[in-house]
Amino acid sequence: MKKSGFFWVSFADLMTSLFFVMLVLYVITFVILQTELSKAGSSVVLVNKMEKIQKALQSLDKKYFEFDNINKRYKLKTDAQFKPGSNNITDIPLSKREEIYNAGKVLYSKIEEIIENNPDVDYLLIIEGNTQRTETNFIKIPNEGYKLSYKRALGLYNYWISRGLNFRELGTQCEIILAGSGYFGQSRDHKNERKNRRFTIQITSKVGKLLETK
């Protein structure tokens, strides 16, 4: 009888311990699942917000901009005919400069609209200058291409400012980057080098900020 009673006491202790272990495992599993579900929900919200922003950008006036589907950026349609080696914006005929100004107004209004509709998102506006290749310049003087294309981007930016379009007035939500890709860059037209005299505009949301605010 004593041995039988000891067995049942031990068995009861064992079952109690197993129940406690299962309860702890259940609680841990529940917490993990809730956390993962929360992350999944936040990811969906993040993706939806990025898609909404992208759709807004895609409504840029096609009269002035064309979208590069491969590299996901915009090009000013105006053929900016700089003189060889020059970054003087007045090299571009007056009618073309007026097109560039109108494109700037469209771009400014669109970014202003997106910021207003998404006050918790920061943006990056990259104005990139391009340079036309000759048969040898990109091999012999690659650095000159970088310098010239950057100066052309700066020339465009200053031209817009001179016409009352200061993108920095959009506030801290929009960071402006001036860049020059020289004789290189992913968005080059490899069939017609003349088309590489245009400017490239890239607008993107700062994913890091989106992750912080999700």
C-alpha positions as CSV (number, residue, x, y, z in Angstrom):
1,M,0.0,0.0,0.0
2,K,2.8,2.4,0.8
3,K,4.5,1.7,-2.5
4,S,1.2,2.2,-4.4
5,G,0.5,5.5,-2.6
6,F,4.0,6.7,-3.4
7,F,3.5,5.9,-7.1
8,W,0.3,7.9,-7.3
9,V,1.8,10.9,-5.6
10,S,4.8,10.8,-8.0
11,F,2.5,10.4,-10.9
12,A,0.4,13.3,-9.8
13,D,3.5,15.5,-9.4
14,L,4.7,14.4,-12.9
15,M,1.3,15.3,-14.5
16,T,1.3,18.7,-12.7
17,S,4.8,19.4,-14.0
18,L,3.8,18.4,-17.5
19,F,0.7,20.6,-17.4
20,F,2.8,23.5,-16.2
21,V,5.4,23.0,-19.0
22,M,2.6,22.8,-21.6
23,L,1.0,26.0,-20.2
24,V,4.3,27.9,-20.4
25,L,4.9,26.6,-24.0
26,Y,1.3,27.7,-24.9
27,V,1.9,31.2,-23.5
28,I,5.2,31.5,-25.4
29,T,3.7,30.3,-28.6
30,F,0.8,32.6,-28.3
31,V,3.1,35.6,-27.7
32,I,5.3,34.7,-30.7
33,L,2.3,34.3,-33.0
34,Q,0.9,37.6,-31.9
35,T,4.2,39.3,-32.5
36,E,4.5,37.8,-36.0
37,L,0.9,38.7,-36.9
38,S,1.6,42.3,-35.8
39,K,4.8,42.4,-37.9
40,A,2.9,41.0,-40.9
41,G,0.1,43.6,-40.5
42,S,2.7,46.4,-40.3
43,S,4.4,45.1,-43.4
44,V,1.1,45.2,-45.3
45,V,0.5,48.8,-44.2
46,L,4.1,49.7,-45.3
47,V,3.8,48.1,-48.7
48,N,0.4,49.7,-49.3
49,K,1.8,53.1,-48.4
50,M,4.8,52.7,-50.7
51,E,2.5,51.6,-53.5
52,K,0.2,54.6,-52.9
53,I,3.2,57.0,-53.1
54,Q,4.5,55.3,-56.2
55,K,1.2,55.7,-58.0
56,A,1.1,59.3,-57.0
57,L,4.5,59.8,-58.6
58,Q,3.5,58.0,-61.8
59,S,0.9,60.7,-62.4
60,L,3.6,63.2,-63.3
61,D,2.7,65.0,-66.5
62,K,3.9,62.8,-69.4
63,K,4.3,66.0,-71.5
64,Y,7.4,66.8,-69.6
65,F,8.5,63.5,-68.1
66,E,9.0,60.0,-69.2
67,F,9.4,57.0,-66.9
68,D,12.3,54.6,-67.1
69,N,10.6,51.3,-66.3
70,I,13.9,49.4,-66.0
71,N,15.6,51.8,-63.6
72,K,12.5,53.2,-62.0
73,R,13.2,56.9,-62.5
74,Y,12.1,59.8,-64.6
75,K,13.8,61.7,-67.4
76,L,13.0,65.2,-68.5
77,K,11.8,64.9,-72.0
78,T,13.3,68.2,-73.1
79,D,16.5,67.6,-75.1
80,A,19.0,69.8,-73.3
81,Q,21.4,70.8,-76.0
82,F,24.4,72.1,-74.1
83,K,27.4,73.2,-76.0
84,P,30.3,70.6,-75.8
85,G,32.0,70.9,-72.4
86,S,29.5,73.6,-71.2
87,N,27.2,73.6,-68.2
88,N,25.7,77.0,-69.0
89,I,21.9,76.6,-68.9
90,T,21.6,79.4,-71.5
91,D,23.1,77.1,-74.1
92,I,19.6,75.6,-74.1
93,P,17.2,77.5,-76.4
94,L,14.7,79.7,-74.7
95,S,11.7,77.6,-75.7
96,K,13.4,74.5,-74.3
97,R,14.2,76.4,-71.1
98,E,10.6,77.3,-70.7
99,E,9.7,73.6,-71.0
100,I,12.2,72.8,-68.3
101,Y,10.7,75.5,-66.1
102,N,7.2,74.1,-66.6
103,A,8.4,70.6,-65.8
104,G,9.9,72.0,-62.6
105,K,6.5,73.5,-61.7
106,V,4.8,70.2,-62.3
107,L,7.5,68.4,-60.2
108,Y,7.3,70.9,-57.4
109,S,3.5,70.7,-57.2
110,K,3.5,66.9,-57.2
111,I,6.0,66.6,-54.4
112,E,4.2,69.3,-52.4
113,E,0.9,67.3,-52.9
114,I,2.5,64.0,-51.8
115,I,4.1,65.5,-48.7
116,E,0.7,67.0,-47.7
117,N,-1.0,63.6,-48.1
118,N,1.8,61.7,-46.4
119,P,3.1,63.9,-43.5
120,D,4.9,61.0,-41.8
121,V,7.1,60.1,-44.8
122,D,10.4,61.7,-45.9
123,Y,11.5,61.9,-49.5
124,L,14.7,62.0,-51.6
125,L,14.8,64.1,-54.8
126,I,17.8,63.4,-56.9
127,I,18.6,65.7,-59.8
128,E,21.1,63.9,-62.0
129,G,23.0,65.5,-64.9
130,N,24.1,63.3,-67.8
131,T,26.9,63.7,-70.3
132,Q,27.1,62.6,-73.9
133,R,29.9,60.1,-74.9
134,T,32.2,60.4,-77.8
135,E,34.3,57.5,-79.1
136,T,37.0,58.1,-76.5
137,N,36.1,60.7,-73.9
138,F,34.6,58.2,-71.4
139,I,37.9,56.3,-71.6
140,K,40.5,59.1,-71.6
141,I,38.8,61.7,-69.3
142,P,36.1,59.9,-67.2
143,N,36.5,62.3,-64.3
144,E,35.7,65.3,-66.5
145,G,32.4,63.6,-67.3
146,Y,31.5,63.4,-63.7
147,K,32.4,67.0,-63.1
148,L,30.5,68.3,-66.1
149,S,27.4,66.3,-65.4
150,Y,27.3,67.5,-61.8
151,K,27.6,71.1,-62.9
152,R,24.7,70.6,-65.3
153,A,22.6,69.2,-62.5
154,L,23.5,72.3,-60.4
155,G,22.8,74.5,-63.4
156,L,19.3,73.1,-63.6
157,Y,18.7,73.4,-59.9
158,N,19.9,77.1,-59.9
159,Y,17.8,77.8,-63.0
160,W,14.7,76.6,-61.2
161,I,15.6,78.7,-58.1
162,S,16.0,81.8,-60.4
163,R,12.5,81.1,-61.6
164,G,11.0,80.9,-58.1
165,L,11.1,77.1,-57.7
166,N,13.2,76.4,-54.6
167,F,12.7,72.8,-53.8
168,R,14.4,73.2,-50.4
169,E,11.4,75.3,-49.4
170,L,9.4,72.1,-49.3
171,G,10.9,71.6,-45.9
172,T,12.9,68.9,-44.2
173,Q,10.6,66.1,-45.6
174,C,12.2,66.5,-49.0
175,E,16.0,66.1,-49.2
176,I,17.6,67.4,-52.4
177,I,20.6,65.6,-53.9
178,L,22.5,66.9,-56.9
179,A,24.4,64.3,-58.8
180,G,26.4,63.7,-61.9
181,S,26.7,60.2,-63.5
182,G,29.2,61.4,-66.1
183,Y,29.5,59.2,-69.1
184,F,28.0,56.3,-67.2
185,G,24.8,55.8,-65.1
186,Q,22.2,53.1,-65.4
187,S,19.6,55.2,-67.2
188,R,21.7,56.1,-70.3
189,D,20.4,55.6,-73.8
190,H,22.8,53.3,-75.4
191,K,21.3,53.7,-78.9
192,N,21.3,57.5,-79.2
193,E,24.0,59.3,-77.3
194,R,22.3,62.7,-78.0
195,K,19.5,61.7,-75.6
196,N,22.1,61.4,-72.8
197,R,22.2,65.2,-72.6
198,R,18.9,65.2,-70.7
199,F,18.5,65.3,-66.9
200,T,17.3,62.4,-64.8
201,I,14.9,63.0,-61.9
202,Q,14.6,60.3,-59.2
203,I,12.0,60.7,-56.4
204,T,11.8,58.0,-53.7
205,S,10.5,57.6,-50.2
206,K,13.0,57.0,-47.5
207,V,12.3,53.4,-46.5
208,G,14.1,53.8,-43.2
209,K,11.7,56.5,-42.1
210,L,8.7,54.4,-43.2
211,L,10.0,51.5,-41.1
212,E,10.3,53.8,-38.1
213,T,6.8,55.1,-38.4
214,K,5.0,51.9,-39.4
